[in-house]
Structures are given as structure tokens and as C-alpha cells.
Amino acid sequence: MPATTHLHQLLDQVPESDLPTVERIIAALAGDDEPISPELERRILEAAASIDRGEGITTEQLNRELGL
């Protein structure tokens, strides 16, 4: 499966309330001229796999844990 297809599938699973955060992250990455290191790419793919397994948390849960 092409990487963009997988990213679209992941994006479709993001709760509507979290989309502004995702948009900021993608915009920051798109504006970065530095290539992604193999280590960072590995960590991003591991995080995506974790989310696919249902191990992620919502932004609301994270904010509660951080006391925000």
C-alpha cells in the first residue's frame, strides 16, 4: 500500500476535534527543508502502528494527563 494511502486511512480515523493539531504537525513537517532521519522515520512509523493497534490516546486524554 502506498504511504499516502496509509496516511489518508490514518487521517480518516482522527477525531474531528484533533484535526487542528494534526494540521499543525503536517504543516510544520511540510515546511521543514531538513530530511527526516531514518531514526525519526522509524519512530513515526512505530507510532502510527501503535495507533493502528488502538494504543493511542485522544488529545483530550493527553491534556487531562498533563493537567491542561
CHARMM-style PDB file with segment names, atoms N, HN, CA, C and O in Angstrom:
ATOM      1  N   MET     1       0.852  -1.171   0.000  1.00  0.00      PROA
ATOM      2  CA  MET     1       0.000   0.000   0.000  1.00  0.00      PROA
ATOM      3  C   MET     1       0.905   1.245   0.000  1.00  0.00      PROA
ATOM      4  O   MET     1       1.838   1.334   0.799  1.00  0.00      PROA
ATOM      5  N   PRO     2       0.629   2.192  -0.888  1.00  0.00      PROA
ATOM      6  CA  PRO     2       1.434   3.420  -0.896  1.00  0.00      PROA
ATOM      7  C   PRO     2       1.321   4.161   0.434  1.00  0.00      PROA
ATOM      8  O   PRO     2       0.284   4.121   1.097  1.00  0.00      PROA
ATOM      9  N   ALA     3       2.402   4.834   0.808  1.00  0.00      PROA
ATOM     10  HN  ALA     3       3.244   4.866   0.269  1.00  0.00      PROA
ATOM     11  CA  ALA     3       2.429   5.557   2.084  1.00  0.00      PROA
ATOM     12  C   ALA     3       1.306   6.584   2.169  1.00  0.00      PROA
ATOM     13  O   ALA     3       0.710   6.758   3.232  1.00  0.00      PROA
ATOM     14  N   THR     4       1.011   7.267   1.065  1.00  0.00      PROA
ATOM     15  HN  THR     4       1.496   7.125   0.202  1.00  0.00      PROA
ATOM     16  CA  THR     4      -0.044   8.285   1.120  1.00  0.00      PROA
ATOM     17  C   THR     4      -1.411   7.659   1.383  1.00  0.00      PROA
ATOM     18  O   THR     4      -2.246   8.252   2.067  1.00  0.00      PROA
ATOM     19  N   THR     5      -1.640   6.473   0.847  1.00  0.00      PROA
ATOM     20  HN  THR     5      -0.962   5.992   0.292  1.00  0.00      PROA
ATOM     21  CA  THR     5      -2.914   5.789   1.105  1.00  0.00      PROA
ATOM     22  C   THR     5      -3.041   5.463   2.580  1.00  0.00      PROA
ATOM     23  O   THR     5      -4.096   5.667   3.181  1.00  0.00      PROA
ATOM     24  N   HSD     6      -1.955   4.953   3.166  1.00  0.00      PROA
ATOM     25  HN  HSD     6      -1.098   4.787   2.678  1.00  0.00      PROA
ATOM     26  CA  HSD     6      -1.970   4.623   4.587  1.00  0.00      PROA
ATOM     27  C   HSD     6      -2.181   5.885   5.432  1.00  0.00      PROA
ATOM     28  O   HSD     6      -2.933   5.867   6.406  1.00  0.00      PROA
ATOM     29  N   LEU     7      -1.521   6.966   5.057  1.00  0.00      PROA
ATOM     30  HN  LEU     7      -0.909   6.981   4.266  1.00  0.00      PROA
ATOM     31  CA  LEU     7      -1.690   8.222   5.799  1.00  0.00      PROA
ATOM     32  C   LEU     7      -3.125   8.723   5.713  1.00  0.00      PROA
ATOM     33  O   LEU     7      -3.668   9.222   6.699  1.00  0.00      PROA
ATOM     34  N   HSD     8      -3.739   8.595   4.550  1.00  0.00      PROA
ATOM     35  HN  HSD     8      -3.297   8.190   3.749  1.00  0.00      PROA
ATOM     36  CA  HSD     8      -5.138   9.007   4.402  1.00  0.00      PROA
ATOM     37  C   HSD     8      -6.041   8.164   5.291  1.00  0.00      PROA
ATOM     38  O   HSD     8      -6.976   8.678   5.905  1.00  0.00      PROA
ATOM     39  N   GLN     9      -5.756   6.860   5.356  1.00  0.00      PROA
ATOM     40  HN  GLN     9      -4.997   6.443   4.857  1.00  0.00      PROA
ATOM     41  CA  GLN     9      -6.553   5.991   6.213  1.00  0.00      PROA
ATOM     42  C   GLN     9      -6.404   6.387   7.679  1.00  0.00      PROA
ATOM     43  O   GLN     9      -7.387   6.415   8.421  1.00  0.00      PROA
ATOM     44  N   LEU    10      -5.178   6.693   8.097  1.00  0.00      PROA
ATOM     45  HN  LEU    10      -4.380   6.670   7.495  1.00  0.00      PROA
ATOM     46  CA  LEU    10      -4.960   7.123   9.475  1.00  0.00      PROA
ATOM     47  C   LEU    10      -5.681   8.435   9.751  1.00  0.00      PROA
ATOM     48  O   LEU    10      -6.304   8.602  10.800  1.00  0.00      PROA
ATOM     49  N   LEU    11      -5.595   9.357   8.812  1.00  0.00      PROA
ATOM     50  HN  LEU    11      -5.089   9.222   7.960  1.00  0.00      PROA
ATOM     51  CA  LEU    11      -6.237  10.656   8.980  1.00  0.00      PROA
ATOM     52  C   LEU    11      -7.745  10.504   9.117  1.00  0.00      PROA
ATOM     53  O   LEU    11      -8.376  11.238   9.877  1.00  0.00      PROA
ATOM     54  N   ASP    12      -8.327   9.558   8.388  1.00  0.00      PROA
ATOM     55  HN  ASP    12      -7.814   8.961   7.771  1.00  0.00      PROA
ATOM     56  CA  ASP    12      -9.766   9.321   8.484  1.00  0.00      PROA
ATOM     57  C   ASP    12     -10.178   8.836   9.873  1.00  0.00      PROA
ATOM     58  O   ASP    12     -11.345   8.954  10.247  1.00  0.00      PROA
ATOM     59  N   GLN    13      -9.233   8.294  10.638  1.00  0.00      PROA
ATOM     60  HN  GLN    13      -8.285   8.199  10.334  1.00  0.00      PROA
ATOM     61  CA  GLN    13      -9.529   7.783  11.974  1.00  0.00      PROA
ATOM     62  C   GLN    13      -9.350   8.836  13.072  1.00  0.00      PROA
ATOM     63  O   GLN    13      -9.732   8.607  14.219  1.00  0.00      PROA
ATOM     64  N   VAL    14      -8.771   9.986  12.723  1.00  0.00      PROA
ATOM     65  HN  VAL    14      -8.461  10.173  11.791  1.00  0.00      PROA
ATOM     66  CA  VAL    14      -8.519  11.033  13.709  1.00  0.00      PROA
ATOM     67  C   VAL    14      -9.830  11.720  14.063  1.00  0.00      PROA
ATOM     68  O   VAL    14     -10.573  12.131  13.172  1.00  0.00      PROA
ATOM     69  N   PRO    15     -10.122  11.847  15.350  1.00  0.00      PROA
ATOM     70  CA  PRO    15     -11.347  12.551  15.748  1.00  0.00      PROA
ATOM     71  C   PRO    15     -11.332  14.000  15.231  1.00  0.00      PROA
ATOM     72  O   PRO    15     -10.286  14.646  15.167  1.00  0.00      PROA
ATOM     73  N   GLU    16     -12.501  14.475  14.875  1.00  0.00      PROA
ATOM     74  HN  GLU    16     -13.351  13.950  14.927  1.00  0.00      PROA
ATOM     75  CA  GLU    16     -12.647  15.837  14.333  1.00  0.00      PROA
ATOM     76  C   GLU    16     -11.976  16.879  15.237  1.00  0.00      PROA
ATOM     77  O   GLU    16     -11.360  17.826  14.747  1.00  0.00      PROA
ATOM     78  N   SER    17     -12.096  16.702  16.539  1.00  0.00      PROA
ATOM     79  HN  SER    17     -12.596  15.933  16.937  1.00  0.00      PROA
ATOM     80  CA  SER    17     -11.529  17.681  17.477  1.00  0.00      PROA
ATOM     81  C   SER    17     -10.008  17.707  17.458  1.00  0.00      PROA
ATOM     82  O   SER    17      -9.406  18.684  17.904  1.00  0.00      PROA
ATOM     83  N   ASP    18      -9.373  16.651  16.951  1.00  0.00      PROA
ATOM     84  HN  ASP    18      -9.861  15.857  16.589  1.00  0.00      PROA
ATOM     85  CA  ASP    18      -7.907  16.583  16.907  1.00  0.00      PROA
ATOM     86  C   ASP    18      -7.330  17.048  15.572  1.00  0.00      PROA
ATOM     87  O   ASP    18      -6.113  17.178  15.439  1.00  0.00      PROA
ATOM     88  N   LEU    19      -8.182  17.298  14.587  1.00  0.00      PROA
ATOM     89  HN  LEU    19      -9.170  17.192  14.694  1.00  0.00      PROA
ATOM     90  CA  LEU    19      -7.695  17.670  13.264  1.00  0.00      PROA
ATOM     91  C   LEU    19      -6.852  18.947  13.247  1.00  0.00      PROA
ATOM     92  O   LEU    19      -5.871  18.998  12.506  1.00  0.00      PROA
ATOM     93  N   PRO    20      -7.187  19.983  14.030  1.00  0.00      PROA
ATOM     94  CA  PRO    20      -6.321  21.162  14.013  1.00  0.00      PROA
ATOM     95  C   PRO    20      -4.884  20.851  14.460  1.00  0.00      PROA
ATOM     96  O   PRO    20      -3.932  21.427  13.933  1.00  0.00      PROA
ATOM     97  N   THR    21      -4.732  19.957  15.415  1.00  0.00      PROA
ATOM     98  HN  THR    21      -5.505  19.489  15.843  1.00  0.00      PROA
ATOM     99  CA  THR    21      -3.399  19.566  15.874  1.00  0.00      PROA
ATOM    100  C   THR    21      -2.660  18.819  14.774  1.00  0.00      PROA
ATOM    101  O   THR    21      -1.485  19.079  14.517  1.00  0.00      PROA
ATOM    102  N   VAL    22      -3.350  17.900  14.134  1.00  0.00      PROA
ATOM    103  HN  VAL    22      -4.304  17.689  14.343  1.00  0.00      PROA
ATOM    104  CA  VAL    22      -2.737  17.144  13.045  1.00  0.00      PROA
ATOM    105  C   VAL    22      -2.334  18.093  11.916  1.00  0.00      PROA
ATOM    106  O   VAL    22      -1.259  17.956  11.332  1.00  0.00      PROA
ATOM    107  N   GLU    23      -3.193  19.040  11.621  1.00  0.00      PROA
ATOM    108  HN  GLU    23      -4.066  19.152  12.095  1.00  0.00      PROA
ATOM    109  CA  GLU    23      -2.891  20.001  10.559  1.00  0.00      PROA
ATOM    110  C   GLU    23      -1.621  20.795  10.877  1.00  0.00      PROA
ATOM    111  O   GLU    23      -0.784  21.011  10.000  1.00  0.00      PROA
ATOM    112  N   ARG    24      -1.481  21.227  12.126  1.00  0.00      PROA
ATOM    113  HN  ARG    24      -2.161  21.051  12.839  1.00  0.00      PROA
ATOM    114  CA  ARG    24      -0.277  21.981  12.520  1.00  0.00      PROA
ATOM    115  C   ARG    24       0.977  21.116  12.397  1.00  0.00      PROA
ATOM    116  O   ARG    24       2.022  21.591  11.953  1.00  0.00      PROA
ATOM    117  N   ILE    25       0.872  19.861  12.788  1.00  0.00      PROA
ATOM    118  HN  ILE    25       0.023  19.475  13.149  1.00  0.00      PROA
ATOM    119  CA  ILE    25       2.024  18.961  12.705  1.00  0.00      PROA
ATOM    120  C   ILE    25       2.433  18.749  11.253  1.00  0.00      PROA
ATOM    121  O   ILE    25       3.615  18.831  10.918  1.00  0.00      PROA
ATOM    122  N   ILE    26       1.458  18.477  10.395  1.00  0.00      PROA
ATOM    123  HN  ILE    26       0.498  18.410  10.667  1.00  0.00      PROA
ATOM    124  CA  ILE    26       1.760  18.247   8.983  1.00  0.00      PROA
ATOM    125  C   ILE    26       2.327  19.518   8.344  1.00  0.00      PROA
ATOM    126  O   ILE    26       3.285  19.458   7.572  1.00  0.00      PROA
ATOM    127  N   ALA    27       1.732  20.660   8.669  1.00  0.00      PROA
ATOM    128  HN  ALA    27       0.954  20.709   9.296  1.00  0.00      PROA
ATOM    129  CA  ALA    27       2.232  21.928   8.114  1.00  0.00      PROA
ATOM    130  C   ALA    27       3.675  22.182   8.551  1.00  0.00      PROA
ATOM    131  O   ALA    27       4.491  22.658   7.761  1.00  0.00      PROA
ATOM    132  N   ALA    28       3.986  21.865   9.798  1.00  0.00      PROA
ATOM    133  HN  ALA    28       3.323  21.478  10.439  1.00  0.00      PROA
ATOM    134  CA  ALA    28       5.350  22.056  10.286  1.00  0.00      PROA
ATOM    135  C   ALA    28       6.313  21.128   9.554  1.00  0.00      PROA
ATOM    136  O   ALA    28       7.417  21.537   9.195  1.00  0.00      PROA
ATOM    137  N   LEU    29       5.905  19.894   9.334  1.00  0.00      PROA
ATOM    138  HN  LEU    29       5.008  19.561   9.626  1.00  0.00      PROA
ATOM    139  CA  LEU    29       6.758  18.944   8.617  1.00  0.00      PROA
ATOM    140  C   LEU    29       6.923  19.345   7.158  1.00  0.00      PROA
ATOM    141  O   LEU    29       8.013  19.222   6.600  1.00  0.00      PROA
ATOM    142  N   ALA    30       5.850  19.823   6.537  1.00  0.00      PROA
ATOM    143  HN  ALA    30       4.965  19.923   6.990  1.00  0.00      PROA
ATOM    144  CA  ALA    30       5.903  20.197   5.125  1.00  0.00      PROA
ATOM    145  C   ALA    30       6.796  21.406   4.900  1.00  0.00      PROA
ATOM    146  O   ALA    30       7.391  21.546   3.831  1.00  0.00      PROA
ATOM    147  N   GLY    31       6.896  22.274   5.885  1.00  0.00      PROA
ATOM    148  HN  GLY    31       6.413  22.161   6.753  1.00  0.00      PROA
ATOM    149  CA  GLY    31       7.713  23.466   5.747  1.00  0.00      PROA
ATOM    150  C   GLY    31       9.164  23.251   6.137  1.00  0.00      PROA
ATOM    151  O   GLY    31       9.980  24.167   6.035  1.00  0.00      PROA
ATOM    152  N   ASP    32       9.487  22.055   6.578  1.00  0.00      PROA
ATOM    153  HN  ASP    32       8.824  21.311   6.660  1.00  0.00      PROA
ATOM    154  CA  ASP    32      10.829  21.744   7.035  1.00  0.00      PROA
ATOM    155  C   ASP    32      11.670  21.267   5.858  1.00  0.00      PROA
ATOM    156  O   ASP    32      11.332  20.280   5.206  1.00  0.00      PROA
ATOM    157  N   ASP    33      12.767  21.970   5.587  1.00  0.00      PROA
ATOM    158  HN  ASP    33      13.042  22.772   6.117  1.00  0.00      PROA
ATOM    159  CA  ASP    33      13.642  21.593   4.479  1.00  0.00      PROA
ATOM    160  C   ASP    33      14.608  20.478   4.857  1.00  0.00      PROA
ATOM    161  O   ASP    33      15.258  19.895   3.989  1.00  0.00      PROA
ATOM    162  N   GLU    34      14.703  20.182   6.144  1.00  0.00      PROA
ATOM    163  HN  GLU    34      14.175  20.655   6.849  1.00  0.00      PROA
ATOM    164  CA  GLU    34      15.603  19.143   6.603  1.00  0.00      PROA
ATOM    165  C   GLU    34      15.000  17.771   6.310  1.00  0.00      PROA
ATOM    166  O   GLU    34      13.814  17.550   6.558  1.00  0.00      PROA
ATOM    167  N   PRO    35      15.804  16.853   5.786  1.00  0.00      PROA
ATOM    168  CA  PRO    35      15.273  15.499   5.575  1.00  0.00      PROA
ATOM    169  C   PRO    35      15.029  14.808   6.911  1.00  0.00      PROA
ATOM    170  O   PRO    35      15.696  15.099   7.904  1.00  0.00      PROA
ATOM    171  N   ILE    36      14.080  13.905   6.924  1.00  0.00      PROA
ATOM    172  HN  ILE    36      13.538  13.669   6.117  1.00  0.00      PROA
ATOM    173  CA  ILE    36      13.788  13.148   8.135  1.00  0.00      PROA
ATOM    174  C   ILE    36      14.837  12.050   8.274  1.00  0.00      PROA
ATOM    175  O   ILE    36      15.116  11.319   7.324  1.00  0.00      PROA
ATOM    176  N   SER    37      15.402  11.946   9.443  1.00  0.00      PROA
ATOM    177  HN  SER    37      15.176  12.540  10.215  1.00  0.00      PROA
ATOM    178  CA  SER    37      16.415  10.916   9.687  1.00  0.00      PROA
ATOM    179  C   SER    37      15.752   9.541   9.689  1.00  0.00      PROA
ATOM    180  O   SER    37      14.557   9.421   9.958  1.00  0.00      PROA
ATOM    181  N   PRO    38      16.530   8.512   9.390  1.00  0.00      PROA
ATOM    182  CA  PRO    38      15.968   7.157   9.453  1.00  0.00      PROA
ATOM    183  C   PRO    38      15.393   6.842  10.841  1.00  0.00      PROA
ATOM    184  O   PRO    38      14.374   6.160  10.946  1.00  0.00      PROA
ATOM    185  N   GLU    39      16.035   7.329  11.893  1.00  0.00      PROA
ATOM    186  HN  GLU    39      16.863   7.883  11.808  1.00  0.00      PROA
ATOM    187  CA  GLU    39      15.554   7.089  13.256  1.00  0.00      PROA
ATOM    188  C   GLU    39      14.192   7.749  13.472  1.00  0.00      PROA
ATOM    189  O   GLU    39      13.287   7.126  14.026  1.00  0.00      PROA
ATOM    190  N   LEU    40      14.037   9.004  13.042  1.00  0.00      PROA
ATOM    191  HN  LEU    40      14.772   9.511  12.592  1.00  0.00      PROA
ATOM    192  CA  LEU    40      12.758   9.693  13.202  1.00  0.00      PROA
ATOM    193  C   LEU    40      11.675   9.010  12.372  1.00  0.00      PROA
ATOM    194  O   LEU    40      10.545   8.847  12.831  1.00  0.00      PROA
ATOM    195  N   GLU    41      12.020   8.612  11.156  1.00  0.00      PROA
ATOM    196  HN  GLU    41      12.938   8.744  10.782  1.00  0.00      PROA
ATOM    197  CA  GLU    41      11.048   7.906  10.315  1.00  0.00      PROA
ATOM    198  C   GLU    41      10.605   6.611  10.993  1.00  0.00      PROA
ATOM    199  O   GLU    41       9.417   6.288  10.987  1.00  0.00      PROA
ATOM    200  N   ARG    42      11.540   5.870  11.576  1.00  0.00      PROA
ATOM    201  HN  ARG    42      12.505   6.132  11.582  1.00  0.00      PROA
ATOM    202  CA  ARG    42      11.216   4.629  12.275  1.00  0.00      PROA
ATOM    203  C   ARG    42      10.267   4.902  13.438  1.00  0.00      PROA
ATOM    204  O   ARG    42       9.299   4.170  13.645  1.00  0.00      PROA
ATOM    205  N   ARG    43      10.553   5.967  14.199  1.00  0.00      PROA
ATOM    206  HN  ARG    43      11.339   6.561  14.030  1.00  0.00      PROA
ATOM    207  CA  ARG    43       9.717   6.300  15.351  1.00  0.00      PROA
ATOM    208  C   ARG    43       8.315   6.722  14.923  1.00  0.00      PROA
ATOM    209  O   ARG    43       7.335   6.377  15.583  1.00  0.00      PROA
ATOM    210  N   ILE    44       8.215   7.456  13.835  1.00  0.00      PROA
ATOM    211  HN  ILE    44       9.011   7.736  13.299  1.00  0.00      PROA
ATOM    212  CA  ILE    44       6.907   7.878  13.322  1.00  0.00      PROA
ATOM    213  C   ILE    44       6.102   6.651  12.883  1.00  0.00      PROA
ATOM    214  O   ILE    44       4.912   6.543  13.179  1.00  0.00      PROA
ATOM    215  N   LEU    45       6.757   5.734  12.178  1.00  0.00      PROA
ATOM    216  HN  LEU    45       7.724   5.822  11.937  1.00  0.00      PROA
ATOM    217  CA  LEU    45       6.069   4.525  11.723  1.00  0.00      PROA
ATOM    218  C   LEU    45       5.652   3.656  12.904  1.00  0.00      PROA
ATOM    219  O   LEU    45       4.576   3.058  12.880  1.00  0.00      PROA
ATOM    220  N   GLU    46       6.488   3.577  13.935  1.00  0.00      PROA
ATOM    221  HN  GLU    46       7.362   4.062  13.955  1.00  0.00      PROA
ATOM    222  CA  GLU    46       6.119   2.832  15.145  1.00  0.00      PROA
ATOM    223  C   GLU    46       4.901   3.461  15.817  1.00  0.00      PROA
ATOM    224  O   GLU    46       4.007   2.754  16.282  1.00  0.00      PROA
ATOM    225  N   ALA    47       4.873   4.794  15.867  1.00  0.00      PROA
ATOM    226  HN  ALA    47       5.599   5.368  15.490  1.00  0.00      PROA
ATOM    227  CA  ALA    47       3.736   5.486  16.477  1.00  0.00      PROA
ATOM    228  C   ALA    47       2.461   5.227  15.684  1.00  0.00      PROA
ATOM    229  O   ALA    47       1.402   4.991  16.266  1.00  0.00      PROA
ATOM    230  N   ALA    48       2.560   5.270  14.364  1.00  0.00      PROA
ATOM    231  HN  ALA    48       3.420   5.462  13.892  1.00  0.00      PROA
ATOM    232  CA  ALA    48       1.380   5.011  13.523  1.00  0.00      PROA
ATOM    233  C   ALA    48       0.878   3.579  13.731  1.00  0.00      PROA
ATOM    234  O   ALA    48      -0.328   3.343  13.797  1.00  0.00      PROA
ATOM    235  N   ALA    49       1.806   2.631  13.832  1.00  0.00      PROA
ATOM    236  HN  ALA    49       2.786   2.823  13.778  1.00  0.00      PROA
ATOM    237  CA  ALA    49       1.420   1.237  14.063  1.00  0.00      PROA
ATOM    238  C   ALA    49       0.751   1.087  15.424  1.00  0.00      PROA
ATOM    239  O   ALA    49      -0.204   0.325  15.572  1.00  0.00      PROA
ATOM    240  N   SER    50       1.250   1.808  16.406  1.00  0.00      PROA
ATOM    241  HN  SER    50       2.026   2.427  16.286  1.00  0.00      PROA
ATOM    242  CA  SER    50       0.663   1.776  17.744  1.00  0.00      PROA
ATOM    243  C   SER    50      -0.773   2.289  17.707  1.00  0.00      PROA
ATOM    244  O   SER    50      -1.664   1.711  18.330  1.00  0.00      PROA
ATOM    245  N   ILE    51      -0.983   3.362  16.984  1.00  0.00      PROA
ATOM    246  HN  ILE    51      -0.259   3.831  16.478  1.00  0.00      PROA
ATOM    247  CA  ILE    51      -2.335   3.920  16.843  1.00  0.00      PROA
ATOM    248  C   ILE    51      -3.234   2.926  16.124  1.00  0.00      PROA
ATOM    249  O   ILE    51      -4.391   2.745  16.503  1.00  0.00      PROA
ATOM    250  N   ASP    52      -2.703   2.274  15.079  1.00  0.00      PROA
ATOM    251  HN  ASP    52      -1.763   2.420  14.771  1.00  0.00      PROA
ATOM    252  CA  ASP    52      -3.476   1.263  14.357  1.00  0.00      PROA
ATOM    253  C   ASP    52      -3.922   0.137  15.281  1.00  0.00      PROA
ATOM    254  O   ASP    52      -4.995  -0.437  15.095  1.00  0.00      PROA
ATOM    255  N   ARG    53      -3.093  -0.180  16.284  1.00  0.00      PROA
ATOM    256  HN  ARG    53      -2.221   0.286  16.435  1.00  0.00      PROA
ATOM    257  CA  ARG    53      -3.430  -1.245  17.236  1.00  0.00      PROA
ATOM    258  C   ARG    53      -4.366  -0.746  18.337  1.00  0.00      PROA
ATOM    259  O   ARG    53      -4.736  -1.508  19.231  1.00  0.00      PROA
ATOM    260  N   GLY    54      -4.751   0.536  18.273  1.00  0.00      PROA
ATOM    261  HN  GLY    54      -4.451   1.155  17.546  1.00  0.00      PROA
ATOM    262  CA  GLY    54      -5.660   1.090  19.273  1.00  0.00      PROA
ATOM    263  C   GLY    54      -4.976   1.505  20.553  1.00  0.00      PROA
ATOM    264  O   GLY    54      -5.634   1.669  21.580  1.00  0.00      PROA
ATOM    265  N   GLU    55      -3.662   1.678  20.515  1.00  0.00      PROA
ATOM    266  HN  GLU    55      -3.127   1.545  19.680  1.00  0.00      PROA
ATOM    267  CA  GLU    55      -2.906   2.026  21.706  1.00  0.00      PROA
ATOM    268  C   GLU    55      -2.756   3.538  21.916  1.00  0.00      PROA
ATOM    269  O   GLU    55      -2.158   3.968  22.902  1.00  0.00      PROA
ATOM    270  N   GLY    56      -3.285   4.328  21.011  1.00  0.00      PROA
ATOM    271  HN  GLY    56      -3.770   3.978  20.210  1.00  0.00      PROA
ATOM    272  CA  GLY    56      -3.162   5.776  21.134  1.00  0.00      PROA
ATOM    273  C   GLY    56      -4.156   6.346  22.134  1.00  0.00      PROA
ATOM    274  O   GLY    56      -5.055   5.648  22.602  1.00  0.00      PROA
ATOM    275  N   ILE    57      -3.985   7.612  22.452  1.00  0.00      PROA
ATOM    276  HN  ILE    57      -3.254   8.179  22.071  1.00  0.00      PROA
ATOM    277  CA  ILE    57      -4.931   8.320  23.303  1.00  0.00      PROA
ATOM    278  C   ILE    57      -5.368   9.583  22.588  1.00  0.00      PROA
ATOM    279  O   ILE    57      -4.688  10.065  21.682  1.00  0.00      PROA
ATOM    280  N   THR    58      -6.500  10.112  22.997  1.00  0.00      PROA
ATOM    281  HN  THR    58      -7.053   9.720  23.733  1.00  0.00      PROA
ATOM    282  CA  THR    58      -7.005  11.330  22.360  1.00  0.00      PROA
ATOM    283  C   THR    58      -6.279  12.547  22.907  1.00  0.00      PROA
ATOM    284  O   THR    58      -5.620  12.483  23.945  1.00  0.00      PROA
ATOM    285  N   THR    59      -6.409  13.645  22.198  1.00  0.00      PROA
ATOM    286  HN  THR    59      -6.944  13.697  21.355  1.00  0.00      PROA
ATOM    287  CA  THR    59      -5.831  14.895  22.667  1.00  0.00      PROA
ATOM    288  C   THR    59      -6.432  15.277  24.012  1.00  0.00      PROA
ATOM    289  O   THR    59      -5.732  15.779  24.891  1.00  0.00      PROA
ATOM    290  N   GLU    60      -7.736  15.038  24.169  1.00  0.00      PROA
ATOM    291  HN  GLU    60      -8.304  14.630  23.455  1.00  0.00      PROA
ATOM    292  CA  GLU    60      -8.395  15.353  25.434  1.00  0.00      PROA
ATOM    293  C   GLU    60      -7.779  14.547  26.581  1.00  0.00      PROA
ATOM    294  O   GLU    60      -7.547  15.089  27.661  1.00  0.00      PROA
ATOM    295  N   GLN    61      -7.511  13.252  26.351  1.00  0.00      PROA
ATOM    296  HN  GLN    61      -7.699  12.811  25.473  1.00  0.00      PROA
ATOM    297  CA  GLN    61      -6.894  12.431  27.385  1.00  0.00      PROA
ATOM    298  C   GLN    61      -5.490  12.940  27.718  1.00  0.00      PROA
ATOM    299  O   GLN    61      -5.111  13.006  28.888  1.00  0.00      PROA
ATOM    300  N   LEU    62      -4.741  13.287  26.715  1.00  0.00      PROA
ATOM    301  HN  LEU    62      -5.049  13.233  25.765  1.00  0.00      PROA
ATOM    302  CA  LEU    62      -3.390  13.809  26.927  1.00  0.00      PROA
ATOM    303  C   LEU    62      -3.440  15.099  27.722  1.00  0.00      PROA
ATOM    304  O   LEU    62      -2.665  15.283  28.661  1.00  0.00      PROA
ATOM    305  N   ASN    63      -4.340  15.987  27.356  1.00  0.00      PROA
ATOM    306  HN  ASN    63      -4.970  15.837  26.594  1.00  0.00      PROA
ATOM    307  CA  ASN    63      -4.471  17.252  28.077  1.00  0.00      PROA
ATOM    308  C   ASN    63      -4.811  17.016  29.543  1.00  0.00      PROA
ATOM    309  O   ASN    63      -4.265  17.683  30.421  1.00  0.00      PROA
ATOM    310  N   ARG    64      -5.712  16.067  29.814  1.00  0.00      PROA
ATOM    311  HN  ARG    64      -6.155  15.525  29.100  1.00  0.00      PROA
ATOM    312  CA  ARG    64      -6.054  15.739  31.200  1.00  0.00      PROA
ATOM    313  C   ARG    64      -4.833  15.229  31.955  1.00  0.00      PROA
ATOM    314  O   ARG    64      -4.579  15.628  33.092  1.00  0.00      PROA
ATOM    315  N   GLU    65      -4.077  14.335  31.303  1.00  0.00      PROA
ATOM    316  HN  GLU    65      -4.283  14.011  30.380  1.00  0.00      PROA
ATOM    317  CA  GLU    65      -2.880  13.777  31.951  1.00  0.00      PROA
ATOM    318  C   GLU    65      -1.846  14.866  32.232  1.00  0.00      PROA
ATOM    319  O   GLU    65      -1.122  14.797  33.226  1.00  0.00      PROA
ATOM    320  N   LEU    66      -1.779  15.859  31.365  1.00  0.00      PROA
ATOM    321  HN  LEU    66      -2.368  15.914  30.558  1.00  0.00      PROA
ATOM    322  CA  LEU    66      -0.824  16.948  31.534  1.00  0.00      PROA
ATOM    323  C   LEU    66      -1.380  18.081  32.395  1.00  0.00      PROA
ATOM    324  O   LEU    66      -0.679  19.048  32.693  1.00  0.00      PROA
ATOM    325  N   GLY    67      -2.645  17.950  32.791  1.00  0.00      PROA
ATOM    326  HN  GLY    67      -3.214  17.165  32.549  1.00  0.00      PROA
ATOM    327  CA  GLY    67      -3.264  18.966  33.627  1.00  0.00      PROA
ATOM    328  C   GLY    67      -3.591  20.241  32.879  1.00  0.00      PROA
ATOM    329  O   GLY    67      -3.611  21.325  33.462  1.00  0.00      PROA
ATOM    330  N   LEU    68      -3.847  20.112  31.590  1.00  0.00      PROA
ATOM    331  HN  LEU    68      -3.831  19.231  31.116  1.00  0.00      PROA
ATOM    332  CA  LEU    68      -4.157  21.299  30.768  1.00  0.00      PROA
ATOM    333  C   LEU    68      -5.648  21.447  30.570  1.00  0.00      PROA
ATOM    334  OT1 LEU    68      -6.093  22.384  29.908  1.00  0.00      PROA
TER     335      LEU     68
END
